[in-house]
Amino acid sequence: MIPRTICLHGPESVGKSTLMIQLAKHLGGEVLEEYGREYAEARGVDFTMRDLLEIAKTHDAGRRMMLSTGADPLILDTDPLMTAVWADMLFGARDPWFDEWTGTADFYLLFDIDLPWVPDGTRMFGTPELRAKFFALSKAELDRRGVPWALVSGEGDARFARAVAAIEVERQRVASS
């Protein structure tokens, strides 16, 4: 059985939103889109810590609601762990709520920064140095939390195939434990 919740994790412009749809189609699952993008498009990107908390809590409420209605698998385009990394990037600190949050996904796909950064009006960290920092913080958060995760790299069909293969390896790992 594949993991019930699969979260796409990583910096901006790494293909999470595109792959979310492909993975849901392939796995027969449902998706929970990134609430932070909707929030930024409606209110701008001059975020405060309060904004990040609202984004994280709203996204988490959506996750809980979709799971309660039977979504399986549920593909998450980010979660509060990623919003915590945003807090680290923007403020060098985070609200304690982020570390107290316990609703982590069953499996995370960390997307590499090997795709070109594409500005879209809401993205902020496009220089190679900032992308590398964002990626390192994203990976560190997964390691710190001790959640199962796999790195996904490559372009186009290869990126999708690697994501599917990583999910299969995780499915086999769980089945054998």
C-alpha positions in Angstrom: 0.0 0.0 0.0 1.3 3.4 -0.9 1.7 6.1 1.8 -1.6 7.8 2.6 -0.1 11.3 2.7 2.7 12.3 0.4 4.0 15.8 0.7 5.9 17.6 -2.0 8.7 19.6 -0.2 11.3 22.0 -1.4 12.1 25.6 -2.5 10.2 27.6 -5.1 10.2 26.7 -8.8 11.1 23.1 -8.5 8.0 21.6 -10.1 6.0 20.6 -7.0 2.6 21.9 -8.3 3.1 20.3 -11.7 4.1 16.9 -10.3 1.3 17.0 -7.7 -1.3 16.7 -10.5 0.7 14.0 -12.3 1.2 12.0 -9.2 -2.4 12.2 -8.1 -3.5 11.0 -11.6 -1.0 8.2 -11.6 -1.7 7.0 -8.0 -5.5 7.6 -8.2 -5.3 10.1 -5.3 -6.5 13.6 -4.5 -4.5 16.8 -4.2 -4.4 19.7 -1.7 -3.0 22.7 -3.4 -0.6 25.1 -1.8 -2.6 27.6 0.2 0.4 30.0 0.5 0.3 30.8 -3.2 -3.5 31.6 -3.0 -2.8 33.8 0.0 0.1 35.6 -1.7 -1.8 36.2 -4.9 -4.7 37.7 -2.9 -2.6 39.7 -0.3 0.9 40.1 -1.6 4.2 38.8 -0.4 5.1 41.2 2.4 4.6 38.4 4.9 4.6 38.6 8.6 5.0 35.7 11.0 1.2 36.0 11.6 0.7 35.5 7.9 2.8 32.4 7.8 0.9 31.0 10.8 -2.4 31.6 9.0 -1.1 29.9 5.9 0.2 26.9 7.8 -2.9 26.5 9.9 -5.3 26.9 7.0 -3.3 24.3 4.9 -3.3 21.9 7.8 -7.1 22.3 8.3 -7.5 21.4 4.6 -5.3 18.3 5.1 -7.3 17.2 8.1 -10.6 17.7 6.3 -9.6 15.9 3.2 -8.3 12.9 5.2 -11.5 12.8 7.2 -13.5 12.4 4.0 -11.3 9.5 2.9 -8.7 11.0 0.6 -6.2 8.2 0.0 -3.6 8.9 -1.1 -3.6 12.6 -0.5 -0.9 14.5 -2.4 0.1 17.7 -0.5 1.6 20.6 -2.4 3.6 21.7 0.7 2.7 21.6 4.4 3.6 23.5 7.7 7.1 22.1 7.6 7.7 24.0 4.4 6.0 27.1 5.8 8.4 26.8 8.8 11.3 26.9 6.3 9.8 30.1 4.8 9.8 31.6 8.3 13.5 30.7 8.6 14.3 32.2 5.2 12.3 35.4 5.8 12.9 36.1 9.5 15.7 33.7 10.6 13.3 32.4 13.2 9.9 30.7 13.5 6.9 30.8 15.8 6.9 27.9 18.3 3.7 26.6 16.8 5.7 25.2 13.8 7.8 23.0 16.1 4.8 21.9 18.1 2.9 20.8 14.9 2.6 17.0 14.7 0.6 16.4 11.5 3.5 15.4 9.3 2.9 13.4 6.1 3.7 9.7 5.8 6.3 10.4 3.1 8.0 13.5 1.7 9.5 14.1 -1.7 12.2 16.8 -1.6 12.6 18.4 -5.0 16.1 19.4 -6.1 16.9 22.9 -7.3 18.1 21.5 -10.7 15.3 23.2 -12.6 15.5 26.9 -13.7 13.9 29.4 -11.4 11.0 31.1 -13.0 9.6 34.3 -11.5 5.8 34.4 -11.2 5.1 37.4 -9.0 5.0 35.5 -5.8 8.4 33.8 -5.8 11.2 35.6 -3.9 14.4 33.5 -3.7 15.7 33.2 -7.2 19.5 33.7 -6.9 21.6 30.6 -6.9 22.8 31.4 -3.4 19.3 31.9 -2.0 18.0 28.8 -3.8 20.8 26.7 -2.3 20.1 28.1 1.2 16.4 27.4 0.8 17.1 23.9 -0.3 19.5 23.2 2.5 17.0 24.5 5.1 14.3 22.4 3.5 16.4 19.2 3.7 17.5 20.1 7.3 13.9 20.4 8.4 13.0 16.9 7.1 16.1 15.5 8.8 15.4 17.3 12.0 11.9 15.9 12.1 13.0 12.4 11.2 10.4 11.9 8.6 10.8 9.5 5.7 11.8 11.3 2.5 13.5 11.0 -0.8 15.3 13.4 -3.1 13.7 13.9 -6.6 15.8 15.4 -9.4 15.8 15.5 -13.2 13.6 17.2 -15.7 10.2 16.4 -17.2 9.3 12.7 -17.5 12.5 11.7 -15.6 11.6 13.8 -12.6 8.1 12.3 -12.6 9.5 8.7 -12.9 12.0 9.3 -10.0 9.1 10.6 -7.8 7.0 7.5 -8.6 10.1 5.2 -8.0 10.7 6.9 -4.7 7.1 6.3 -3.6 7.4 2.6 -4.6 10.6 2.2 -2.6 8.9 3.7 0.4 5.8 1.5 -0.1 8.1 -1.6 -0.1 10.0 -0.3 2.9 6.8 0.1 4.9 5.4 -3.3 3.7 8.5 -5.1 4.8 8.7 -3.5 8.3 
